Each structure stands twice: as C-alpha cells, then as structure tokens.
Amino acid sequence: MIKNLLISLIISTLVISSSYAAGSSDSGSSKTKTKYDMAVTHIKAAKNFEKKDKLEKAKKSYLKAQKLLVQSNKNFPNKADTLNYLGFTTRKLGDFENGEKFYLQGLKIDPKHIGINEYLGELYVATNRHNLAVERLEVLKSCNCKEYDQLKAVIAGEKSKY
C-alpha cells in the first residue's frame, strides 16, 4: 500500500511538473519585445548616434522608432509613455507641430508625466515660447529629478542633450 501511494505521488508530481512546464512555455512570449519596447531601443540608439554626431543614422533610428510607436499607439491607445516618445521622435524629426500635439495628448492622460513635461518644455524653448517652457519647469519643480535640472538648463540657454 505504501509502495502504491509512493508511486502515485511520484506520478502526480511528474504530471503536475510537466503540465506546469508546458504552461510556462507561453511565458516565453513575455520575453518577446513589444513594439513600444523595440521603439525605445531605437530611440536609445538614435541618442547614441547623436552623441557621436552621426545624425543621418540617428534620423533613421528615430524614423524606425516613430513607426513602431504609431503601431503601438494603434494597438494600445492613450498610453502617456507612448505619446511621450511619439512626441519626442516627431520633434526630433523636425515636426514640432505634431510633436506638440502628441505631448499635449499625453498630458491630458498624465499631467505630471516627467518626460512629457521636460520634452514639451524643450520644444517650447526651440519654438521661442519661453513662458510656456517655464510653465513645464514649474510642473517639474517638486519632482526632485534630473529632468527638472535639464529643462532648467535648456531654458537658461544651454544646449539640450536631446
């Protein structure tokens, strides 16, 4: 009887562990990068290209990122982080008007979004609307974050690193 119980226990353990393993194969899909994740990778590459003054390569990376972000935004609309990077890539590609639209759409979702407030402030400086940039800085004032310092420097006339 103990022998049968032991054999049943071993078989049950094997069945449970094999079905768990079969179920966990799906979790490998969580390792699959989303379009948003791929876009962020392209943005990081573009920023590195800019630092090395490889502007044409940076532009190509921003374009790839932008296309992925548009797709991501269609699949999962109204995500502030996606809209932030849509605004960023659009602005980096020279389209300030549409970049601003993405930023403002993101602020409707998350008015305190650190990235959007910083980047929108930079856009305002680039388009000679310093008063609006200062408003973005005021939103960041209590964040105790590097974005506050970066926007403050841009408003003061230092070149943005982005």
C-alpha positions in Angstrom: 0.0 0.0 0.0 2.8 2.5 0.8 4.5 1.4 -2.4 1.4 2.2 -4.4 1.0 5.6 -2.6 4.6 6.4 -3.3 4.2 5.5 -7.0 1.0 7.6 -7.2 2.8 10.5 -5.6 5.7 10.4 -8.0 3.4 10.1 -11.0 1.3 13.0 -9.8 4.4 15.1 -9.2 5.7 14.3 -12.7 2.3 15.1 -14.3 2.0 18.4 -12.4 5.5 19.5 -13.2 5.2 18.6 -16.9 2.0 20.4 -17.3 3.5 23.4 -15.5 6.4 23.3 -17.8 4.1 23.1 -20.8 2.2 26.1 -19.5 5.4 28.0 -18.9 6.4 27.8 -22.5 3.8 30.5 -23.2 5.5 32.8 -20.7 8.4 32.8 -23.1 6.2 35.1 -25.1 6.5 37.7 -22.3 10.2 37.9 -23.3 9.1 38.9 -26.8 9.6 42.7 -27.1 6.6 44.8 -27.8 6.6 47.4 -30.5 6.9 50.0 -27.7 10.0 48.2 -26.3 11.6 48.0 -29.8 10.9 51.7 -30.3 12.7 52.6 -27.0 15.7 50.5 -28.2 15.8 52.5 -31.4 15.5 55.8 -29.5 18.4 54.9 -27.3 20.4 54.0 -30.4 19.5 57.3 -32.0 20.6 59.3 -28.9 23.9 57.5 -29.0 24.3 58.3 -32.7 23.6 61.9 -32.0 26.3 62.0 -29.3 28.7 60.6 -31.9 27.5 63.3 -34.4 26.1 60.5 -36.7 23.0 62.5 -37.5 21.8 60.5 -40.5 21.9 57.2 -38.6 20.1 59.0 -35.7 17.4 60.1 -38.0 16.9 56.6 -39.4 16.6 55.2 -35.9 14.1 57.9 -34.9 12.1 57.1 -38.0 12.0 53.4 -37.1 11.1 54.2 -33.6 8.3 56.5 -34.7 6.8 53.8 -37.0 6.8 51.3 -34.1 5.3 53.9 -31.7 2.5 54.7 -34.2 1.7 50.9 -34.4 1.9 50.6 -30.6 -0.4 53.6 -30.1 -3.0 52.0 -32.5 -2.9 48.7 -30.6 -2.8 50.3 -27.1 -4.1 53.9 -27.4 -3.8 56.6 -24.8 -0.6 55.5 -23.0 1.2 58.5 -21.8 4.7 56.9 -22.2 3.9 56.0 -25.9 2.6 59.5 -26.5 5.7 61.0 -24.9 8.0 59.1 -27.2 5.8 59.8 -30.2 6.1 63.5 -29.4 9.9 63.1 -28.9 10.6 61.2 -32.1 8.3 63.5 -34.1 10.1 66.6 -32.6 13.5 65.1 -33.3 12.5 64.6 -36.9 11.7 68.3 -37.2 7.9 68.2 -36.9 7.3 70.4 -33.9 3.6 71.0 -34.5 2.7 67.3 -34.4 5.2 66.6 -31.7 3.5 69.1 -29.5 0.1 67.5 -30.3 1.4 64.1 -29.0 2.8 65.7 -25.9 -0.4 67.6 -25.1 -2.4 64.4 -25.7 -0.2 62.6 -23.2 -0.5 65.4 -20.6 -4.3 65.0 -20.8 -3.7 61.4 -19.5 -0.9 62.2 -17.1 -0.5 66.0 -16.4 2.6 65.3 -14.1 4.4 63.0 -16.6 8.0 63.9 -16.1 9.3 63.0 -19.6 6.5 64.8 -21.4 6.9 68.0 -19.3 10.6 68.1 -19.9 10.4 67.4 -23.6 7.5 69.7 -24.2 9.4 72.4 -22.3 12.4 71.8 -24.7 10.0 72.1 -27.7 8.7 75.4 -26.3 12.3 76.7 -26.0 13.1 75.6 -29.5 9.9 77.4 -30.8 10.6 80.6 -28.8 7.8 80.2 -26.3 9.9 80.5 -23.1 6.9 81.4 -21.0 5.3 78.0 -21.7 8.7 76.3 -21.1 8.8 77.9 -17.7 5.3 76.5 -17.0 6.5 73.0 -17.8 9.5 73.6 -15.5 7.1 74.7 -12.7 5.3 71.3 -13.0 8.6 69.5 -12.6 9.7 71.7 -9.7 8.8 69.2 -6.9 9.8 66.0 -8.8 13.4 66.0 -7.4 14.5 64.6 -10.8 17.2 65.2 -13.4 14.6 66.2 -15.9 14.0 69.4 -13.9 17.7 70.3 -14.0 17.9 69.5 -17.7 14.9 71.7 -18.6 16.2 74.5 -16.4 19.5 74.4 -18.2 17.8 74.5 -21.6 15.7 77.4 -20.5 18.9 79.2 -19.4 20.3 78.8 -22.9 22.4 75.6 -22.5 22.1 73.1 -25.3 19.8 70.2 -24.7 21.4 66.8 -24.8 18.3 65.7 -26.6 
